[in-house]
Structures are given as C-alpha cells and as structure tokens.
Amino acid sequence: MAGKSQKTAGYESAMAELEQIVADMETGKLSLEDSLAAYKRGAELLSLCRGRLEDAQQQVSVLENGVLKNFSGGGEAGN
C-alpha cells in the first residue's frame, strides 16, 4: 500500500509544482531562458500527471467490470 500513497503524493506534489510554474509564467516576469525552462519542466510534470490519471482510469475500469486487479505492483488488493 505504500506504493499507492507514494503515487498519490507524487501526483499531488507534481500538480502543486505545475500550478506554481503556471503562476510564475503568468506574471510575465521570467526571462526568456527561465520561461523556456519552466515550460519544459511543466511539460514533464503534465506528462507524469497524465500517466497517473491513465493508471487510475484503468484501475476504475477494471473495478467497474467486477475484477479487482493491482496494476501498480505496490501491494495486493482483495475483497
């Protein structure tokens, strides 16, 4: 189960960092170089978050079909 909480924490911290990057970029006070670095980091975070959401959607889909299966390898789920 520790793997699941780490994934959740990873998603939440990535979203928080992404929100901060967006806020920093919206101020217009970043240099071009800093803006490019922030954009690159934001793209990486967005990709990470999308991957986590896709994993979660896949797990929900499996649960909706009445099958409980662990995709993360972080622990065994059961009834």
mmCIF file of the N, C-alpha and C atoms, coordinates in Angstrom:
data_MODEL
# 
_entry.id   MODEL 
# 
loop_
_atom_site.group_PDB 
_atom_site.id 
_atom_site.type_symbol 
_atom_site.label_atom_id 
_atom_site.label_alt_id 
_atom_site.label_comp_id 
_atom_site.label_asym_id 
_atom_site.label_entity_id 
_atom_site.label_seq_id 
_atom_site.pdbx_PDB_ins_code 
_atom_site.Cartn_x 
_atom_site.Cartn_y 
_atom_site.Cartn_z 
_atom_site.occupancy 
_atom_site.B_iso_or_equiv 
_atom_site.pdbx_formal_charge 
_atom_site.auth_seq_id 
_atom_site.auth_comp_id 
_atom_site.auth_asym_id 
_atom_site.auth_atom_id 
_atom_site.pdbx_PDB_model_num 
ATOM 1   N N  . MET A 1 1  ? 0.810   -1.202 0.000   1.00 0.00 ? 1  MET A N  1 
ATOM 2   C CA . MET A 1 1  ? 0.000   0.000  0.000   1.00 0.00 ? 1  MET A CA 1 
ATOM 3   C C  . MET A 1 1  ? 0.851   1.264  0.000   1.00 0.00 ? 1  MET A C  1 
ATOM 4   N N  . ALA A 1 2  ? 2.088   1.155  0.442   1.00 0.00 ? 2  ALA A N  1 
ATOM 5   C CA . ALA A 1 2  ? 2.949   2.331  0.460   1.00 0.00 ? 2  ALA A CA 1 
ATOM 6   C C  . ALA A 1 2  ? 3.147   2.873  -0.944  1.00 0.00 ? 2  ALA A C  1 
ATOM 7   N N  . GLY A 1 3  ? 3.191   2.001  -1.945  1.00 0.00 ? 3  GLY A N  1 
ATOM 8   C CA . GLY A 1 3  ? 3.344   2.437  -3.323  1.00 0.00 ? 3  GLY A CA 1 
ATOM 9   C C  . GLY A 1 3  ? 2.195   3.304  -3.772  1.00 0.00 ? 3  GLY A C  1 
ATOM 10  N N  . LYS A 1 4  ? 0.989   2.954  -3.361  1.00 0.00 ? 4  LYS A N  1 
ATOM 11  C CA . LYS A 1 4  ? -0.179  3.743  -3.759  1.00 0.00 ? 4  LYS A CA 1 
ATOM 12  C C  . LYS A 1 4  ? -0.131  5.133  -3.142  1.00 0.00 ? 4  LYS A C  1 
ATOM 13  N N  . SER A 1 5  ? 0.226   5.242  -1.856  1.00 0.00 ? 5  SER A N  1 
ATOM 14  C CA . SER A 1 5  ? 0.270   6.554  -1.219  1.00 0.00 ? 5  SER A CA 1 
ATOM 15  C C  . SER A 1 5  ? 1.400   7.390  -1.806  1.00 0.00 ? 5  SER A C  1 
ATOM 16  N N  . GLN A 1 6  ? 2.506   6.765  -2.190  1.00 0.00 ? 6  GLN A N  1 
ATOM 17  C CA . GLN A 1 6  ? 3.595   7.497  -2.830  1.00 0.00 ? 6  GLN A CA 1 
ATOM 18  C C  . GLN A 1 6  ? 3.155   8.018  -4.193  1.00 0.00 ? 6  GLN A C  1 
ATOM 19  N N  . LYS A 1 7  ? 2.371   7.223  -4.940  1.00 0.00 ? 7  LYS A N  1 
ATOM 20  C CA . LYS A 1 7  ? 1.875   7.684  -6.233  1.00 0.00 ? 7  LYS A CA 1 
ATOM 21  C C  . LYS A 1 7  ? 0.947   8.868  -6.052  1.00 0.00 ? 7  LYS A C  1 
ATOM 22  N N  . THR A 1 8  ? 0.074   8.796  -5.049  1.00 0.00 ? 8  THR A N  1 
ATOM 23  C CA . THR A 1 8  ? -0.848  9.894  -4.778  1.00 0.00 ? 8  THR A CA 1 
ATOM 24  C C  . THR A 1 8  ? -0.060  11.134 -4.394  1.00 0.00 ? 8  THR A C  1 
ATOM 25  N N  . ALA A 1 9  ? 0.905   10.983 -3.499  1.00 0.00 ? 9  ALA A N  1 
ATOM 26  C CA . ALA A 1 9  ? 1.722   12.118 -3.081  1.00 0.00 ? 9  ALA A CA 1 
ATOM 27  C C  . ALA A 1 9  ? 2.496   12.670 -4.267  1.00 0.00 ? 9  ALA A C  1 
ATOM 28  N N  . GLY A 1 10 ? 3.006   11.784 -5.123  1.00 0.00 ? 10 GLY A N  1 
ATOM 29  C CA . GLY A 1 10 ? 3.736   12.219 -6.305  1.00 0.00 ? 10 GLY A CA 1 
ATOM 30  C C  . GLY A 1 10 ? 2.856   13.028 -7.245  1.00 0.00 ? 10 GLY A C  1 
ATOM 31  N N  . TYR A 1 11 ? 1.617   12.580 -7.425  1.00 0.00 ? 11 TYR A N  1 
ATOM 32  C CA . TYR A 1 11 ? 0.668   13.289 -8.281  1.00 0.00 ? 11 TYR A CA 1 
ATOM 33  C C  . TYR A 1 11 ? 0.345   14.655 -7.694  1.00 0.00 ? 11 TYR A C  1 
ATOM 34  N N  . GLU A 1 12 ? 0.056   14.659 -6.393  1.00 0.00 ? 12 GLU A N  1 
ATOM 35  C CA . GLU A 1 12 ? -0.311  15.915 -5.744  1.00 0.00 ? 12 GLU A CA 1 
ATOM 36  C C  . GLU A 1 12 ? 0.840   16.917 -5.749  1.00 0.00 ? 12 GLU A C  1 
ATOM 37  N N  . SER A 1 13 ? 2.044   16.452 -5.494  1.00 0.00 ? 13 SER A N  1 
ATOM 38  C CA . SER A 1 13 ? 3.181   17.379 -5.496  1.00 0.00 ? 13 SER A CA 1 
ATOM 39  C C  . SER A 1 13 ? 3.482   17.849 -6.918  1.00 0.00 ? 13 SER A C  1 
ATOM 40  N N  . ALA A 1 14 ? 3.311   16.975 -7.909  1.00 0.00 ? 14 ALA A N  1 
ATOM 41  C CA . ALA A 1 14 ? 3.516   17.380 -9.298  1.00 0.00 ? 14 ALA A CA 1 
ATOM 42  C C  . ALA A 1 14 ? 2.489   18.426 -9.707  1.00 0.00 ? 14 ALA A C  1 
ATOM 43  N N  . MET A 1 15 ? 1.237   18.233 -9.298  1.00 0.00 ? 15 MET A N  1 
ATOM 44  C CA . MET A 1 15 ? 0.201   19.227 -9.612  1.00 0.00 ? 15 MET A CA 1 
ATOM 45  C C  . MET A 1 15 ? 0.497   20.563 -8.936  1.00 0.00 ? 15 MET A C  1 
ATOM 46  N N  . ALA A 1 16 ? 0.942   20.515 -7.690  1.00 0.00 ? 16 ALA A N  1 
ATOM 47  C CA . ALA A 1 16 ? 1.266   21.751 -6.972  1.00 0.00 ? 16 ALA A CA 1 
ATOM 48  C C  . ALA A 1 16 ? 2.417   22.480 -7.661  1.00 0.00 ? 16 ALA A C  1 
ATOM 49  N N  . GLU A 1 17 ? 3.433   21.732 -8.079  1.00 0.00 ? 17 GLU A N  1 
ATOM 50  C CA . GLU A 1 17 ? 4.566   22.352 -8.776  1.00 0.00 ? 17 GLU A CA 1 
ATOM 51  C C  . GLU A 1 17 ? 4.121   22.920 -10.123 1.00 0.00 ? 17 GLU A C  1 
ATOM 52  N N  . LEU A 1 18 ? 3.268   22.182 -10.821 1.00 0.00 ? 18 LEU A N  1 
ATOM 53  C CA . LEU A 1 18 ? 2.759   22.648 -12.103 1.00 0.00 ? 18 LEU A CA 1 
ATOM 54  C C  . LEU A 1 18 ? 1.956   23.935 -11.941 1.00 0.00 ? 18 LEU A C  1 
ATOM 55  N N  . GLU A 1 19 ? 1.124   23.991 -10.917 1.00 0.00 ? 19 GLU A N  1 
ATOM 56  C CA . GLU A 1 19 ? 0.352   25.210 -10.651 1.00 0.00 ? 19 GLU A CA 1 
ATOM 57  C C  . GLU A 1 19 ? 1.267   26.397 -10.355 1.00 0.00 ? 19 GLU A C  1 
ATOM 58  N N  . GLN A 1 20 ? 2.358   26.149 -9.622  1.00 0.00 ? 20 GLN A N  1 
ATOM 59  C CA . GLN A 1 20 ? 3.301   27.223 -9.317  1.00 0.00 ? 20 GLN A CA 1 
ATOM 60  C C  . GLN A 1 20 ? 4.007   27.696 -10.577 1.00 0.00 ? 20 GLN A C  1 
ATOM 61  N N  . ILE A 1 21 ? 4.358   26.763 -11.445 1.00 0.00 ? 21 ILE A N  1 
ATOM 62  C CA . ILE A 1 21 ? 5.009   27.128 -12.709 1.00 0.00 ? 21 ILE A CA 1 
ATOM 63  C C  . ILE A 1 21 ? 4.078   28.007 -13.542 1.00 0.00 ? 21 ILE A C  1 
ATOM 64  N N  . VAL A 1 22 ? 2.817   27.606 -13.628 1.00 0.00 ? 22 VAL A N  1 
ATOM 65  C CA . VAL A 1 22 ? 1.844   28.395 -14.393 1.00 0.00 ? 22 VAL A CA 1 
ATOM 66  C C  . VAL A 1 22 ? 1.721   29.793 -13.793 1.00 0.00 ? 22 VAL A C  1 
ATOM 67  N N  . ALA A 1 23 ? 1.624   29.882 -12.480 1.00 0.00 ? 23 ALA A N  1 
ATOM 68  C CA . ALA A 1 23 ? 1.505   31.180 -11.814 1.00 0.00 ? 23 ALA A CA 1 
ATOM 69  C C  . ALA A 1 23 ? 2.730   32.042 -12.098 1.00 0.00 ? 23 ALA A C  1 
ATOM 70  N N  . ASP A 1 24 ? 3.927   31.440 -12.031 1.00 0.00 ? 24 ASP A N  1 
ATOM 71  C CA . ASP A 1 24 ? 5.159   32.184 -12.303 1.00 0.00 ? 24 ASP A CA 1 
ATOM 72  C C  . ASP A 1 24 ? 5.191   32.685 -13.746 1.00 0.00 ? 24 ASP A C  1 
ATOM 73  N N  . MET A 1 25 ? 4.760   31.835 -14.686 1.00 0.00 ? 25 MET A N  1 
ATOM 74  C CA . MET A 1 25 ? 4.780   32.225 -16.091 1.00 0.00 ? 25 MET A CA 1 
ATOM 75  C C  . MET A 1 25 ? 3.745   33.318 -16.380 1.00 0.00 ? 25 MET A C  1 
ATOM 76  N N  . GLU A 1 26 ? 2.620   33.261 -15.688 1.00 0.00 ? 26 GLU A N  1 
ATOM 77  C CA . GLU A 1 26 ? 1.568   34.258 -15.922 1.00 0.00 ? 26 GLU A CA 1 
ATOM 78  C C  . GLU A 1 26 ? 1.972   35.653 -15.462 1.00 0.00 ? 26 GLU A C  1 
ATOM 79  N N  . THR A 1 27 ? 2.912   35.750 -14.538 1.00 0.00 ? 27 THR A N  1 
ATOM 80  C CA . THR A 1 27 ? 3.341   37.067 -14.076 1.00 0.00 ? 27 THR A CA 1 
ATOM 81  C C  . THR A 1 27 ? 4.077   37.825 -15.167 1.00 0.00 ? 27 THR A C  1 
ATOM 82  N N  . GLY A 1 28 ? 4.671   37.097 -16.112 1.00 0.00 ? 28 GLY A N  1 
ATOM 83  C CA . GLY A 1 28 ? 5.417   37.742 -17.185 1.00 0.00 ? 28 GLY A CA 1 
ATOM 84  C C  . GLY A 1 28 ? 6.765   38.272 -16.746 1.00 0.00 ? 28 GLY A C  1 
ATOM 85  N N  . LYS A 1 29 ? 7.202   37.913 -15.549 1.00 0.00 ? 29 LYS A N  1 
ATOM 86  C CA . LYS A 1 29 ? 8.455   38.438 -15.018 1.00 0.00 ? 29 LYS A CA 1 
ATOM 87  C C  . LYS A 1 29 ? 9.648   37.517 -15.252 1.00 0.00 ? 29 LYS A C  1 
ATOM 88  N N  . LEU A 1 30 ? 9.401   36.338 -15.838 1.00 0.00 ? 30 LEU A N  1 
ATOM 89  C CA . LEU A 1 30 ? 10.503  35.407 -16.096 1.00 0.00 ? 30 LEU A CA 1 
ATOM 90  C C  . LEU A 1 30 ? 11.250  35.819 -17.359 1.00 0.00 ? 30 LEU A C  1 
ATOM 91  N N  . SER A 1 31 ? 12.548  35.597 -17.342 1.00 0.00 ? 31 SER A N  1 
ATOM 92  C CA . SER A 1 31 ? 13.331  35.834 -18.558 1.00 0.00 ? 31 SER A CA 1 
ATOM 93  C C  . SER A 1 31 ? 12.953  34.772 -19.586 1.00 0.00 ? 31 SER A C  1 
ATOM 94  N N  . LEU A 1 32 ? 13.369  34.984 -20.810 1.00 0.00 ? 32 LEU A N  1 
ATOM 95  C CA . LEU A 1 32 ? 13.071  34.013 -21.860 1.00 0.00 ? 32 LEU A CA 1 
ATOM 96  C C  . LEU A 1 32 ? 13.653  32.650 -21.499 1.00 0.00 ? 32 LEU A C  1 
ATOM 97  N N  . GLU A 1 33 ? 14.885  32.639 -21.023 1.00 0.00 ? 33 GLU A N  1 
ATOM 98  C CA . GLU A 1 33 ? 15.544  31.387 -20.647 1.00 0.00 ? 33 GLU A CA 1 
ATOM 99  C C  . GLU A 1 33 ? 14.790  30.689 -19.510 1.00 0.00 ? 33 GLU A C  1 
ATOM 100 N N  . ASP A 1 34 ? 14.395  31.456 -18.498 1.00 0.00 ? 34 ASP A N  1 
ATOM 101 C CA . ASP A 1 34 ? 13.643  30.885 -17.376 1.00 0.00 ? 34 ASP A CA 1 
ATOM 102 C C  . ASP A 1 34 ? 12.259  30.410 -17.822 1.00 0.00 ? 34 ASP A C  1 
ATOM 103 N N  . SER A 1 35 ? 11.653  31.134 -18.743 1.00 0.00 ? 35 SER A N  1 
ATOM 104 C CA . SER A 1 35 ? 10.347  30.727 -19.264 1.00 0.00 ? 35 SER A CA 1 
ATOM 105 C C  . SER A 1 35 ? 10.445  29.409 -20.017 1.00 0.00 ? 35 SER A C  1 
ATOM 106 N N  . LEU A 1 36 ? 11.487  29.270 -20.815 1.00 0.00 ? 36 LEU A N  1 
ATOM 107 C CA . LEU A 1 36 ? 11.683  28.016 -21.556 1.00 0.00 ? 36 LEU A CA 1 
ATOM 108 C C  . LEU A 1 36 ? 11.931  26.848 -20.610 1.00 0.00 ? 36 LEU A C  1 
ATOM 109 N N  . ALA A 1 37 ? 12.735  27.076 -19.575 1.00 0.00 ? 37 ALA A N  1 
ATOM 110 C CA . ALA A 1 37 ? 12.998  26.022 -18.588 1.00 0.00 ? 37 ALA A CA 1 
ATOM 111 C C  . ALA A 1 37 ? 11.722  25.665 -17.835 1.00 0.00 ? 37 ALA A C  1 
ATOM 112 N N  . ALA A 1 38 ? 10.930  26.670 -17.492 1.00 0.00 ? 38 ALA A N  1 
ATOM 113 C CA . ALA A 1 38 ? 9.680   26.426 -16.780 1.00 0.00 ? 38 ALA A CA 1 
ATOM 114 C C  . ALA A 1 38 ? 8.707   25.670 -17.671 1.00 0.00 ? 38 ALA A C  1 
ATOM 115 N N  . TYR A 1 39 ? 8.657   26.018 -18.948 1.00 0.00 ? 39 TYR A N  1 
ATOM 116 C CA . TYR A 1 39 ? 7.775   25.334 -19.892 1.00 0.00 ? 39 TYR A CA 1 
ATOM 117 C C  . TYR A 1 39 ? 8.172   23.858 -20.018 1.00 0.00 ? 39 TYR A C  1 
ATOM 118 N N  . LYS A 1 40 ? 9.485   23.617 -20.131 1.00 0.00 ? 40 LYS A N  1 
ATOM 119 C CA . LYS A 1 40 ? 9.974   22.237 -20.251 1.00 0.00 ? 40 LYS A CA 1 
ATOM 120 C C  . LYS A 1 40 ? 9.619   21.436 -19.006 1.00 0.00 ? 40 LYS A C  1 
ATOM 121 N N  . ARG A 1 41 ? 9.842   22.011 -17.842 1.00 0.00 ? 41 ARG A N  1 
ATOM 122 C CA . ARG A 1 41 ? 9.513   21.324 -16.587 1.00 0.00 ? 41 ARG A CA 1 
ATOM 123 C C  . ARG A 1 41 ? 8.001   21.096 -16.492 1.00 0.00 ? 41 ARG A C  1 
ATOM 124 N N  . GLY A 1 42 ? 7.218   22.069 -16.888 1.00 0.00 ? 42 GLY A N  1 
ATOM 125 C CA . GLY A 1 42 ? 5.769   21.929 -16.878 1.00 0.00 ? 42 GLY A CA 1 
ATOM 126 C C  . GLY A 1 42 ? 5.298   20.808 -17.781 1.00 0.00 ? 42 GLY A C  1 
ATOM 127 N N  . ALA A 1 43 ? 5.918   20.681 -18.955 1.00 0.00 ? 43 ALA A N  1 
ATOM 128 C CA . ALA A 1 43 ? 5.563   19.596 -19.877 1.00 0.00 ? 43 ALA A CA 1 
ATOM 129 C C  . ALA A 1 43 ? 5.878   18.239 -19.262 1.00 0.00 ? 43 ALA A C  1 
ATOM 130 N N  . GLU A 1 44 ? 7.013   18.130 -18.566 1.00 0.00 ? 44 GLU A N  1 
ATOM 131 C CA . GLU A 1 44 ? 7.374   16.878 -17.892 1.00 0.00 ? 44 GLU A CA 1 
ATOM 132 C C  . GLU A 1 44 ? 6.352   16.536 -16.805 1.00 0.00 ? 44 GLU A C  1 
ATOM 133 N N  . LEU A 1 45 ? 5.977   17.535 -16.020 1.00 0.00 ? 45 LEU A N  1 
ATOM 134 C CA . LEU A 1 45 ? 5.007   17.319 -14.945 1.00 0.00 ? 45 LEU A CA 1 
ATOM 135 C C  . LEU A 1 45 ? 3.640   16.942 -15.507 1.00 0.00 ? 45 LEU A C  1 
ATOM 136 N N  . LEU A 1 46 ? 3.252   17.588 -16.589 1.00 0.00 ? 46 LEU A N  1 
ATOM 137 C CA . LEU A 1 46 ? 1.971   17.286 -17.222 1.00 0.00 ? 46 LEU A CA 1 
ATOM 138 C C  . LEU A 1 46 ? 1.943   15.839 -17.710 1.00 0.00 ? 46 LEU A C  1 
ATOM 139 N N  . SER A 1 47 ? 3.024   15.404 -18.296 1.00 0.00 ? 47 SER A N  1 
ATOM 140 C CA . SER A 1 47 ? 3.117   14.024 -18.772 1.00 0.00 ? 47 SER A CA 1 
ATOM 141 C C  . SER A 1 47 ? 3.022   13.043 -17.598 1.00 0.00 ? 47 SER A C  1 
ATOM 142 N N  . LEU A 1 48 ? 3.703   13.346 -16.507 1.00 0.00 ? 48 LEU A N  1 
ATOM 143 C CA . LEU A 1 48 ? 3.649   12.494 -15.317 1.00 0.00 ? 48 LEU A CA 1 
ATOM 144 C C  . LEU A 1 48 ? 2.226   12.412 -14.777 1.00 0.00 ? 48 LEU A C  1 
ATOM 145 N N  . CYS A 1 49 ? 1.562   13.548 -14.681 1.00 0.00 ? 49 CYS A N  1 
ATOM 146 C CA . CYS A 1 49 ? 0.196   13.576 -14.151 1.00 0.00 ? 49 CYS A CA 1 
ATOM 147 C C  . CYS A 1 49 ? -0.769  12.830 -15.059 1.00 0.00 ? 49 CYS A C  1 
ATOM 148 N N  . ARG A 1 50 ? -0.620  12.995 -16.360 1.00 0.00 ? 50 ARG A N  1 
ATOM 149 C CA . ARG A 1 50 ? -1.485  12.270 -17.303 1.00 0.00 ? 50 ARG A CA 1 
ATOM 150 C C  . ARG A 1 50 ? -1.295  10.764 -17.157 1.00 0.00 ? 50 ARG A C  1 
ATOM 151 N N  . GLY A 1 51 ? -0.050  10.330 -16.981 1.00 0.00 ? 51 GLY A N  1 
ATOM 152 C CA . GLY A 1 51 ? 0.217   8.904  -16.786 1.00 0.00 ? 51 GLY A CA 1 
ATOM 153 C C  . GLY A 1 51 ? -0.458  8.373  -15.532 1.00 0.00 ? 51 GLY A C  1 
ATOM 154 N N  . ARG A 1 52 ? -0.380  9.135  -14.453 1.00 0.00 ? 52 ARG A N  1 
ATOM 155 C CA . ARG A 1 52 ? -1.029  8.720  -13.201 1.00 0.00 ? 52 ARG A CA 1 
ATOM 156 C C  . ARG A 1 52 ? -2.545  8.631  -13.374 1.00 0.00 ? 52 ARG A C  1 
ATOM 157 N N  . LEU A 1 53 ? -3.122  9.618  -14.080 1.00 0.00 ? 53 LEU A N  1 
ATOM 158 C CA . LEU A 1 53 ? -4.564  9.606  -14.300 1.00 0.00 ? 53 LEU A CA 1 
ATOM 159 C C  . LEU A 1 53 ? -4.981  8.429  -15.179 1.00 0.00 ? 53 LEU A C  1 
ATOM 160 N N  . GLU A 1 54 ? -4.187  8.117  -16.190 1.00 0.00 ? 54 GLU A N  1 
ATOM 161 C CA . GLU A 1 54 ? -4.498  6.972  -17.048 1.00 0.00 ? 54 GLU A CA 1 
ATOM 162 C C  . GLU A 1 54 ? -4.453  5.673  -16.248 1.00 0.00 ? 54 GLU A C  1 
ATOM 163 N N  . ASP A 1 55 ? -3.467  5.544  -15.352 1.00 0.00 ? 55 ASP A N  1 
ATOM 164 C CA . ASP A 1 55 ? -3.395  4.370  -14.479 1.00 0.00 ? 55 ASP A CA 1 
ATOM 165 C C  . ASP A 1 55 ? -4.653  4.264  -13.617 1.00 0.00 ? 55 ASP A C  1 
ATOM 166 N N  . ALA A 1 56 ? -5.064  5.390  -13.057 1.00 0.00 ? 56 ALA A N  1 
ATOM 167 C CA . ALA A 1 56 ? -6.251  5.399  -12.200 1.00 0.00 ? 56 ALA A CA 1 
ATOM 168 C C  . ALA A 1 56 ? -7.499  5.046  -13.001 1.00 0.00 ? 56 ALA A C  1 
ATOM 169 N N  . GLN A 1 57 ? -7.626  5.585  -14.217 1.00 0.00 ? 57 GLN A N  1 
ATOM 170 C CA . GLN A 1 57 ? -8.776  5.269  -15.057 1.00 0.00 ? 57 GLN A CA 1 
ATOM 171 C C  . GLN A 1 57 ? -8.814  3.789  -15.402 1.00 0.00 ? 57 GLN A C  1 
ATOM 172 N N  . GLN A 1 58 ? -7.658  3.220  -15.645 1.00 0.00 ? 58 GLN A N  1 
ATOM 173 C CA . GLN A 1 58 ? -7.588  1.792  -15.970 1.00 0.00 ? 58 GLN A CA 1 
ATOM 174 C C  . GLN A 1 58 ? -8.028  0.959  -14.766 1.00 0.00 ? 58 GLN A C  1 
ATOM 175 N N  . GLN A 1 59 ? -7.604  1.334  -13.589 1.00 0.00 ? 59 GLN A N  1 
ATOM 176 C CA . GLN A 1 59 ? -8.000  0.608  -12.387 1.00 0.00 ? 59 GLN A CA 1 
ATOM 177 C C  . GLN A 1 59 ? -9.499  0.724  -12.147 1.00 0.00 ? 59 GLN A C  1 
ATOM 178 N N  . VAL A 1 60 ? -10.065 1.917  -12.361 1.00 0.00 ? 60 VAL A N  1 
ATOM 179 C CA . VAL A 1 60 ? -11.507 2.111  -12.187 1.00 0.00 ? 60 VAL A CA 1 
ATOM 180 C C  . VAL A 1 60 ? -12.264 1.256  -13.191 1.00 0.00 ? 60 VAL A C  1 
ATOM 181 N N  . SER A 1 61 ? -11.795 1.210  -14.414 1.00 0.00 ? 61 SER A N  1 
ATOM 182 C CA . SER A 1 61 ? -12.437 0.410  -15.444 1.00 0.00 ? 61 SER A CA 1 
ATOM 183 C C  . SER A 1 61 ? -12.466 -1.059 -15.044 1.00 0.00 ? 61 SER A C  1 
ATOM 184 N N  . VAL A 1 62 ? -11.365 -1.546 -14.517 1.00 0.00 ? 62 VAL A N  1 
ATOM 185 C CA . VAL A 1 62 ? -11.298 -2.937 -14.080 1.00 0.00 ? 62 VAL A CA 1 
ATOM 186 C C  . VAL A 1 62 ? -12.265 -3.168 -12.927 1.00 0.00 ? 62 VAL A C  1 
ATOM 187 N N  . LEU A 1 63 ? -12.311 -2.231 -11.980 1.00 0.00 ? 63 LEU A N  1 
ATOM 188 C CA . LEU A 1 63 ? -13.217 -2.371 -10.843 1.00 0.00 ? 63 LEU A CA 1 
ATOM 189 C C  . LEU A 1 63 ? -14.675 -2.358 -11.298 1.00 0.00 ? 63 LEU A C  1 
ATOM 190 N N  . GLU A 1 64 ? -14.973 -1.526 -12.271 1.00 0.00 ? 64 GLU A N  1 
ATOM 191 C CA . GLU A 1 64 ? -16.342 -1.450 -12.772 1.00 0.00 ? 64 GLU A CA 1 
ATOM 192 C C  . GLU A 1 64 ? -16.770 -2.745 -13.447 1.00 0.00 ? 64 GLU A C  1 
ATOM 193 N N  . ASN A 1 65 ? -15.816 -3.481 -13.962 1.00 0.00 ? 65 ASN A N  1 
ATOM 194 C CA . ASN A 1 65 ? -16.117 -4.767 -14.595 1.00 0.00 ? 65 ASN A CA 1 
ATOM 195 C C  . ASN A 1 65 ? -16.143 -5.910 -13.589 1.00 0.00 ? 65 ASN A C  1 
ATOM 196 N N  . GLY A 1 66 ? -16.044 -5.596 -12.315 1.00 0.00 ? 66 GLY A N  1 
ATOM 197 C CA . GLY A 1 66 ? -16.139 -6.608 -11.273 1.00 0.00 ? 66 GLY A CA 1 
ATOM 198 C C  . GLY A 1 66 ? -14.855 -7.374 -11.022 1.00 0.00 ? 66 GLY A C  1 
ATOM 199 N N  . VAL A 1 67 ? -13.767 -6.903 -11.552 1.00 0.00 ? 67 VAL A N  1 
ATOM 200 C CA . VAL A 1 67 ? -12.486 -7.570 -11.358 1.00 0.00 ? 67 VAL A CA 1 
ATOM 201 C C  . VAL A 1 67 ? -11.582 -6.626 -10.581 1.00 0.00 ? 67 VAL A C  1 
ATOM 202 N N  . LEU A 1 68 ? -11.031 -7.114 -9.496  1.00 0.00 ? 68 LEU A N  1 
ATOM 203 C CA . LEU A 1 68 ? -10.118 -6.303 -8.694  1.00 0.00 ? 68 LEU A CA 1 
ATOM 204 C C  . LEU A 1 68 ? -8.702  -6.765 -8.995  1.00 0.00 ? 68 LEU A C  1 
ATOM 205 N N  . LYS A 1 69 ? -7.916  -5.893 -9.593  1.00 0.00 ? 69 LYS A N  1 
ATOM 206 C CA . LYS A 1 69 ? -6.584  -6.256 -10.034 1.00 0.00 ? 69 LYS A CA 1 
ATOM 207 C C  . LYS A 1 69 ? -5.627  -5.118 -9.709  1.00 0.00 ? 69 LYS A C  1 
ATOM 208 N N  . ASN A 1 70 ? -4.426  -5.437 -9.283  1.00 0.00 ? 70 ASN A N  1 
ATOM 209 C CA . ASN A 1 70 ? -3.449  -4.427 -8.912  1.00 0.00 ? 70 ASN A CA 1 
ATOM 210 C C  . ASN A 1 70 ? -2.516  -4.172 -10.088 1.00 0.00 ? 70 ASN A C  1 
ATOM 211 N N  . PHE A 1 71 ? -2.530  -2.938 -10.609 1.00 0.00 ? 71 PHE A N  1 
ATOM 212 C CA . PHE A 1 71 ? -1.675  -2.584 -11.721 1.00 0.00 ? 71 PHE A CA 1 
ATOM 213 C C  . PHE A 1 71 ? -0.341  -2.000 -11.274 1.00 0.00 ? 71 PHE A C  1 
ATOM 214 N N  . SER A 1 72 ? -0.287  -1.438 -10.072 1.00 0.00 ? 72 SER A N  1 
ATOM 215 C CA . SER A 1 72 ? 0.900   -0.708 -9.654  1.00 0.00 ? 72 SER A CA 1 
ATOM 216 C C  . SER A 1 72 ? 1.998   -1.596 -9.102  1.00 0.00 ? 72 SER A C  1 
ATOM 217 N N  . GLY A 1 73 ? 1.668   -2.814 -8.689  1.00 0.00 ? 73 GLY A N  1 
ATOM 218 C CA . GLY A 1 73 ? 2.673   -3.663 -8.085  1.00 0.00 ? 73 GLY A CA 1 
ATOM 219 C C  . GLY A 1 73 ? 3.017   -3.231 -6.679  1.00 0.00 ? 73 GLY A C  1 
ATOM 220 N N  . GLY A 1 74 ? 2.262   -2.274 -6.114  1.00 0.00 ? 74 GLY A N  1 
ATOM 221 C CA . GLY A 1 74 ? 2.555   -1.735 -4.800  1.00 0.00 ? 74 GLY A CA 1 
ATOM 222 C C  . GLY A 1 74 ? 1.912   -2.510 -3.660  1.00 0.00 ? 74 GLY A C  1 
ATOM 223 N N  . GLY A 1 75 ? 1.163   -3.528 -3.962  1.00 0.00 ? 75 GLY A N  1 
ATOM 224 C CA . GLY A 1 75 ? 0.504   -4.306 -2.912  1.00 0.00 ? 75 GLY A CA 1 
ATOM 225 C C  . GLY A 1 75 ? -0.642  -5.093 -3.488  1.00 0.00 ? 75 GLY A C  1 
ATOM 226 N N  . GLU A 1 76 ? -1.094  -6.067 -2.769  1.00 0.00 ? 76 GLU A N  1 
ATOM 227 C CA . GLU A 1 76 ? -2.184  -6.918 -3.252  1.00 0.00 ? 76 GLU A CA 1 
ATOM 228 C C  . GLU A 1 76 ? -3.509  -6.395 -2.756  1.00 0.00 ? 76 GLU A C  1 
ATOM 229 N N  . ALA A 1 77 ? -4.463  -6.254 -3.638  1.00 0.00 ? 77 ALA A N  1 
ATOM 230 C CA . ALA A 1 77 ? -5.804  -5.807 -3.258  1.00 0.00 ? 77 ALA A CA 1 
ATOM 231 C C  . ALA A 1 77 ? -6.723  -7.028 -3.232  1.00 0.00 ? 77 ALA A C  1 
ATOM 232 N N  . GLY A 1 78 ? -7.673  -6.994 -2.356  1.00 0.00 ? 78 GLY A N  1 
ATOM 233 C CA . GLY A 1 78 ? -8.592  -8.122 -2.271  1.00 0.00 ? 78 GLY A CA 1 
ATOM 234 C C  . GLY A 1 78 ? -9.904  -7.719 -1.647  1.00 0.00 ? 78 GLY A C  1 
ATOM 235 N N  . ASN A 1 79 ? -10.840 -8.650 -1.615  1.00 0.00 ? 79 ASN A N  1 
ATOM 236 C CA . ASN A 1 79 ? -12.167 -8.364 -1.061  1.00 0.00 ? 79 ASN A CA 1 
ATOM 237 C C  . ASN A 1 79 ? -12.166 -8.488 0.424   1.00 0.00 ? 79 ASN A C  1 
# 
